Amino acid sequence: MKLLLFTDAWFPQVNGVVRTLNMVTEALKASGDTVEIISPSDFKTVPCPTYPEIRLAIGSGRAIKKRLRSDDFDAVHIATEGPIGYAARSACVKAGIHFTTAYHTKFPEYVNVRSGLPLSWLYAAIRWFHKPSDGVMVATPTLRQDLESHGFTNLKQWSRGVELSLFKPYPKSILPELNDLPRPLMTYVGRVAVEKNIEAFLELDVPGSKLVVGDGPMLAALQKKFPDVRFVGSKSGEDLAKHYAASDVFVFPSKTDTFGVVMLEALASGVPVAAYPVPGPLDVVGLNGTGVLPSMDKPIGALRDDLSEAIEVALKAESADCRAYADHFSWENCAALFRSNLVCAQAGLSLPEPAGNPEAMAAQ
C-alpha cells in the first residue's frame, strides 16, 4: 500500500500530532507499506500568527493538485485542517479522490480562546472541512461522542501508542540537576501556550515543586510571572524520558486536547496523572474521579475539577500500576488500526490487508 499523507504539522514542530504521525508512518513502513509525506517543508512558509514557531505553507495548491493527478498511490490521508490540509481536500473533492481525515486538535476551542469567535461558527467550519471524508479518525470514545453532538457522522476510532522501550521508570534521583527541588515534584510536559491552560497548574498553592518541560509563545511571560517554577525548555529522547521518570506526578491542565500522548508517556514512566475530568484524561486516565480504568482495579491517577485535589489523590497511586497500564499500548497496534481505517483512493473501499507483520495485524 502506498499512502499520501498531507499534514501541516511536521518536524521541526514538537507536539503530539507530529509524534503520532511519525511513529505511525514508521510502523507502517516497517510492515512493508510506503508513505509519502507532504508537509510545510516542501513549500515556502510564513510564521503562524501568535505562534511563530509553527510554519504555514503558502502556494501549495498547484503542487498538491499535480501530485494527486498521478495514479501511483493507493490511499490519501489528510491529517490537519491547515493550509496543506485545505489544499489537499479541495483537490481530492474536485478530482473525485476518496480520502480520510483525522481530528487531532480541538481547533474550535483553540481559536475561540485566541479570537473570541463563537464556537458554533468554528464547529460549522470544521464540520464542513471533514464532511467529504470517508472517515474522520478520532482518538477516544469520549471525543467521538462530543463530535457526534456537534453533527459529525463519519467517525472512526483510532487510539494512540507510546514508546515503551524509551519511556520507563528510573530512580527519582536520575537527574542530579533536579535533586535540589523539594518533593513532590509536579511536572507538565508540552507546548507552553494559552490553550494548554498551564497557569491553572502554576497558580496552585500546593507543597512541593513545579517543573515545566517545553517551549512556546507563553514561555517568557510565565517565567517572569512564576519565578519559583523550574522551566527547563524542550526535551527529547532519553533526556525527556528521564524528566518524566524523575517526577512524582504528571499534571495535565489542558481542557482542549483530544487525547494527550504525554499522559501515556508519563504512565509508561511509572508516574501517575492528575487532570481535569474532560475528554482526553477521561479516556486515558479513567472514567471516574479516582482514575481507575475499566481494565484494571487500581488507580493510575486522579481526575478532579479541583486540580490541587487531583494532585493529592494521584500521588497515592503506585508506580508499578501506572506502568502496567501503559504496557497495553504500542505504536504497532496504533498503526494497524490507522491502516484499517484507510480507504482506496479510487473506489472508497477498504484496502487489502498487508501480507506481512502478523503481530500488527493481530492487534486489530
C-alpha positions as CSV (number, residue, x, y, z in Angstrom):
1,M,0.0,0.0,0.0
2,K,1.3,3.5,-0.9
3,L,-0.1,6.3,1.2
4,L,-0.1,10.0,0.5
5,L,-0.1,11.8,3.9
6,F,-0.9,15.5,3.9
7,T,-0.1,17.4,7.1
8,D,0.6,20.9,8.3
9,A,2.1,19.5,11.5
10,W,5.6,18.0,10.9
11,F,9.2,18.4,12.0
12,P,10.8,20.6,13.3
13,Q,7.5,21.1,15.3
14,V,7.4,19.2,18.5
15,N,3.9,18.2,19.6
16,G,1.6,15.2,20.0
17,V,0.4,15.3,16.4
18,V,3.9,15.2,14.9
19,R,4.9,12.4,17.3
20,T,1.8,10.4,16.5
21,L,2.2,10.8,12.7
22,N,5.9,10.0,12.8
23,M,5.5,6.9,14.9
24,V,2.6,5.6,12.8
25,T,4.3,6.1,9.5
26,E,7.5,4.4,10.8
27,A,5.4,1.4,11.9
28,L,3.7,1.3,8.5
29,K,7.0,1.3,6.7
30,A,8.3,-1.5,8.9
31,S,5.3,-3.6,7.9
32,G,6.1,-3.1,4.2
33,D,3.9,-0.1,3.3
34,T,5.2,3.1,1.5
35,V,4.3,6.5,2.9
36,E,4.9,9.8,1.2
37,I,4.6,12.8,3.5
38,I,3.6,16.2,2.1
39,S,4.4,18.8,4.7
40,P,5.3,22.5,5.1
41,S,9.0,21.6,4.5
42,D,8.0,21.1,0.8
43,F,6.9,24.7,0.3
44,K,7.6,28.3,1.2
45,T,6.2,29.1,4.7
46,V,5.2,32.0,6.9
47,P,5.0,32.0,10.7
48,C,1.6,31.3,12.2
49,P,0.1,34.4,13.8
50,T,0.6,34.3,17.6
51,Y,2.5,31.1,17.2
52,P,5.6,31.9,15.1
53,E,7.4,28.6,15.7
54,I,4.7,26.9,13.6
55,R,5.3,27.5,9.9
56,L,2.3,27.6,7.5
57,A,2.8,26.6,3.9
58,I,1.9,29.1,1.2
59,G,1.3,28.4,-2.5
60,S,0.9,24.7,-2.1
61,G,-2.3,24.3,-4.1
62,R,-0.8,23.8,-7.6
63,A,1.9,21.3,-6.5
64,I,-0.7,19.3,-4.5
65,K,-3.1,19.1,-7.4
66,K,-0.3,17.9,-9.7
67,R,0.7,15.2,-7.2
68,L,-2.9,14.0,-6.9
69,R,-3.2,13.8,-10.7
70,S,-0.8,10.9,-10.8
71,D,-2.1,7.4,-10.0
72,D,0.9,6.0,-8.1
73,F,-0.8,5.9,-4.7
74,D,-3.5,3.7,-3.1
75,A,-4.8,5.9,-0.2
76,V,-4.9,9.5,0.8
77,H,-5.0,10.8,4.4
78,I,-5.3,14.4,5.3
79,A,-4.1,14.9,8.9
80,T,-4.7,18.5,9.6
81,E,-7.1,21.4,8.9
82,G,-4.3,23.9,7.9
83,P,-3.3,25.3,4.5
84,I,-1.9,22.0,3.2
85,G,-5.0,20.1,4.5
86,Y,-7.4,22.6,2.8
87,A,-5.5,22.4,-0.5
88,A,-5.5,18.6,-0.4
89,R,-9.2,18.4,0.5
90,S,-10.1,20.8,-2.3
91,A,-8.0,18.8,-4.9
92,C,-9.5,15.5,-3.8
93,V,-13.1,16.7,-3.9
94,K,-12.7,18.2,-7.3
95,A,-10.9,15.1,-8.7
96,G,-13.3,12.6,-7.0
97,I,-10.5,11.0,-4.9
98,H,-11.6,9.3,-1.7
99,F,-9.7,10.2,1.4
100,T,-9.7,10.0,5.2
101,T,-9.1,12.8,7.7
102,A,-8.3,12.9,11.5
103,Y,-9.4,15.2,14.3
104,H,-6.2,15.7,16.3
105,T,-6.8,19.0,17.8
106,K,-9.8,20.9,19.2
107,F,-9.4,23.8,16.8
108,P,-12.8,25.4,17.6
109,E,-11.8,25.7,21.3
110,Y,-8.3,26.9,20.5
111,V,-9.4,29.6,18.1
112,N,-12.2,30.6,20.4
113,V,-9.7,31.2,23.2
114,R,-7.5,33.3,20.9
115,S,-10.1,35.2,18.9
116,G,-13.4,35.1,20.8
117,L,-15.3,33.8,17.7
118,P,-18.4,31.8,18.6
119,L,-17.9,28.0,18.9
120,S,-20.9,27.4,16.8
121,W,-19.3,29.1,13.8
122,L,-16.0,27.4,14.3
123,Y,-17.5,23.9,14.6
124,A,-19.5,24.6,11.5
125,A,-16.3,25.3,9.6
126,I,-14.5,22.2,10.9
127,R,-17.6,20.1,10.2
128,W,-17.6,21.4,6.6
129,F,-13.9,20.5,6.2
130,H,-14.4,16.9,7.3
131,K,-17.8,16.2,5.7
132,P,-16.4,14.8,2.4
133,S,-14.0,12.4,4.2
134,D,-14.7,8.7,4.0
135,G,-13.8,8.5,7.7
136,V,-12.7,11.0,10.4
137,M,-10.3,9.3,12.8
138,V,-10.7,10.2,16.4
139,A,-8.6,9.2,19.4
140,T,-11.2,8.3,22.1
141,P,-14.8,7.3,22.6
142,T,-15.4,10.5,24.6
143,L,-14.2,12.6,21.8
144,R,-16.4,10.7,19.3
145,Q,-19.4,11.3,21.4
146,D,-18.5,15.0,21.7
147,L,-18.2,15.3,17.9
148,E,-21.4,13.5,17.3
149,S,-23.1,16.1,19.4
150,H,-21.8,18.7,17.0
151,G,-23.2,16.9,14.0
152,F,-20.3,14.8,12.8
153,T,-21.4,11.4,11.4
154,N,-18.4,9.8,9.6
155,L,-16.2,9.0,12.6
156,K,-13.8,6.1,13.1
157,Q,-11.9,5.1,16.2
158,W,-8.1,5.4,16.2
159,S,-6.2,5.1,19.5
160,R,-2.6,6.1,20.3
161,G,0.6,4.4,21.4
162,V,3.7,5.0,23.5
163,E,7.4,4.1,23.1
164,L,7.6,1.6,25.9
165,S,11.3,1.0,25.4
166,L,12.1,4.7,25.8
167,F,9.6,5.8,28.5
168,K,10.1,3.7,31.5
169,P,10.7,4.1,35.3
170,Y,14.0,5.3,36.6
171,P,15.1,6.2,40.1
172,K,13.7,9.5,41.1
173,S,17.2,10.9,41.5
174,I,18.1,10.1,37.9
175,L,18.6,13.9,37.1
176,P,21.0,15.5,39.6
177,E,20.0,19.0,38.4
178,L,16.5,18.4,39.8
179,N,17.5,16.9,43.1
180,D,17.6,20.3,44.9
181,L,13.8,20.7,44.3
182,P,11.6,19.9,47.3
183,R,9.3,16.9,46.8
184,P,6.8,16.1,45.5
185,L,7.9,17.1,42.0
186,M,4.9,18.0,39.9
187,T,5.6,18.2,36.1
188,Y,4.0,19.5,33.0
189,V,5.3,18.5,29.6
190,G,4.0,20.1,26.4
191,R,3.6,23.3,24.5
192,V,3.8,26.4,26.6
193,A,0.7,28.1,25.1
194,V,-2.5,29.7,26.3
195,E,-4.7,26.8,25.1
196,K,-2.9,24.4,27.4
197,N,-4.2,26.1,30.5
198,I,-0.8,25.9,32.2
199,E,-1.5,28.8,34.5
200,A,-4.2,26.8,36.2
201,F,-1.4,24.5,37.3
202,L,1.3,27.1,38.1
203,E,-1.0,29.1,40.2
204,L,-1.8,26.3,42.6
205,D,-0.7,26.7,46.2
206,V,0.4,23.2,47.0
207,P,3.5,21.8,48.7
208,G,6.4,20.6,46.6
209,S,7.9,21.9,43.3
210,K,6.6,22.6,39.8
211,L,8.5,21.7,36.7
212,V,7.7,22.8,33.1
213,V,9.2,20.9,30.2
214,G,8.5,22.5,26.8
215,D,8.7,25.7,24.8
216,G,6.1,28.0,23.3
217,P,4.8,31.6,22.9
218,M,4.0,32.0,26.6
219,L,7.3,30.8,28.0
220,A,8.9,34.2,28.7
221,A,5.8,35.6,30.3
222,L,5.3,32.6,32.5
223,Q,8.9,32.6,33.6
224,K,8.6,36.1,34.7
225,K,5.2,35.6,36.4
226,F,6.3,32.4,38.2
227,P,9.9,32.7,39.3
228,D,9.7,29.8,41.7
229,V,8.8,27.3,38.9
230,R,11.6,25.4,37.2
231,F,11.4,25.9,33.4
232,V,13.9,23.6,31.5
233,G,12.8,24.1,27.9
234,S,12.0,21.5,25.3
235,K,13.5,18.0,25.8
236,S,13.5,14.9,23.6
237,G,14.6,11.3,23.6
238,E,16.2,9.8,26.7
239,D,16.5,13.2,28.3
240,L,12.7,13.7,28.1
241,A,12.1,10.2,29.4
242,K,14.3,10.9,32.5
243,H,12.4,14.2,33.2
244,Y,9.2,12.2,33.3
245,A,10.6,9.5,35.5
246,A,12.1,11.9,37.9
247,S,8.7,13.3,38.7
248,D,6.2,12.3,41.4
249,V,3.1,13.3,39.5
250,F,2.3,14.5,36.0
251,V,-0.1,17.4,35.8
252,F,-2.2,17.8,32.6
253,P,-4.2,21.0,33.0
254,S,-5.4,21.2,29.3
255,K,-9.2,21.1,28.8
256,T,-9.0,21.0,25.0
257,D,-6.6,18.2,24.0
258,T,-8.3,15.3,22.1
259,F,-6.0,12.7,23.7
260,G,-2.7,13.7,25.2
261,V,0.0,11.3,24.3
262,V,2.1,12.9,27.1
263,M,-0.2,11.2,29.6
264,L,0.7,7.8,28.2
265,E,4.4,8.7,28.3
266,A,4.1,9.7,31.9
267,L,2.3,6.5,32.9
268,A,4.9,4.4,31.0
269,S,7.5,6.2,33.1
270,G,5.6,5.0,36.3
271,V,4.2,8.5,37.0
272,P,0.5,9.0,37.9
273,V,-1.5,11.7,36.2
274,A,-3.6,14.5,37.7
275,A,-6.0,16.2,35.3
276,Y,-9.5,17.6,34.9
277,P,-12.4,15.2,34.1
278,V,-12.6,16.2,30.4
279,P,-12.2,14.3,27.1
280,G,-8.7,13.0,26.8
281,P,-8.0,12.4,30.5
282,L,-11.4,10.7,30.9
283,D,-10.3,8.1,28.3
284,V,-6.6,7.9,29.2
285,V,-6.7,8.1,33.0
286,G,-10.1,6.9,34.0
287,L,-13.8,7.2,33.8
288,N,-14.3,8.2,37.4
289,G,-12.8,10.6,39.9
290,T,-10.1,8.2,41.2
291,G,-8.6,7.5,37.8
292,V,-9.4,3.8,37.7
293,L,-9.6,2.3,34.2
294,P,-12.3,-0.3,33.4
295,S,-9.4,-2.7,32.5
296,M,-7.9,-2.5,36.0
297,D,-8.8,-2.2,39.6
298,K,-6.1,0.1,40.8
299,P,-5.9,3.9,40.3
300,I,-3.2,5.4,37.9
301,G,-4.1,9.0,38.7
302,A,-6.9,11.3,39.6
303,L,-9.5,13.5,37.8
304,R,-10.9,16.4,39.7
305,D,-12.4,19.8,39.0
306,D,-10.0,21.0,41.7
307,L,-6.6,20.3,40.2
308,S,-4.8,20.5,43.6
309,E,-7.1,17.8,44.9
310,A,-6.4,15.7,41.8
311,I,-2.7,16.0,42.5
312,E,-3.1,15.0,46.2
313,V,-5.1,11.9,45.2
314,A,-2.8,10.9,42.2
315,L,0.2,10.9,44.5
316,K,-1.2,7.9,46.2
317,A,-1.1,5.8,43.1
318,E,1.6,3.1,42.7
319,S,4.3,3.5,40.0
320,A,4.1,-0.2,39.1
321,D,0.3,0.1,38.4
322,C,0.9,3.1,36.1
323,R,3.5,1.2,34.1
324,A,1.3,-1.9,33.9
325,Y,-1.5,0.1,32.3
326,A,0.8,1.7,29.7
327,D,2.1,-1.7,28.7
328,H,-1.2,-2.3,26.9
329,F,-0.3,0.4,24.3
330,S,2.1,0.2,21.3
331,W,2.6,2.2,18.2
332,E,2.4,-1.1,16.1
333,N,-1.2,-1.6,17.3
334,C,-2.0,2.1,16.7
335,A,-0.6,1.9,13.1
336,A,-2.6,-1.3,12.4
337,L,-5.8,0.4,13.4
338,F,-4.9,3.5,11.4
339,R,-4.3,1.4,8.3
340,S,-7.6,-0.5,8.7
341,N,-9.4,2.9,8.6
342,L,-7.9,4.0,5.3
343,V,-9.9,3.6,2.1
344,C,-8.9,3.0,-1.6
345,A,-8.4,6.5,-3.1
346,Q,-10.2,5.5,-6.4
347,A,-13.1,3.3,-5.0
348,G,-13.6,4.3,-1.4
349,L,-13.4,0.7,-0.4
350,S,-11.3,-0.9,2.4
351,L,-7.7,-1.5,1.5
352,P,-6.4,-5.1,1.3
353,E,-4.7,-6.3,4.4
354,P,-0.9,-6.3,4.4
355,A,0.8,-9.5,3.7
356,G,3.4,-9.2,6.5
357,N,3.8,-8.1,10.1
358,P,1.4,-10.6,11.6
359,E,1.8,-9.1,15.1
360,A,0.5,-5.7,13.9
361,M,-2.4,-7.4,12.1
362,A,-3.3,-9.5,15.2
363,A,-3.6,-6.2,17.2
364,Q,-6.6,-5.2,15.0
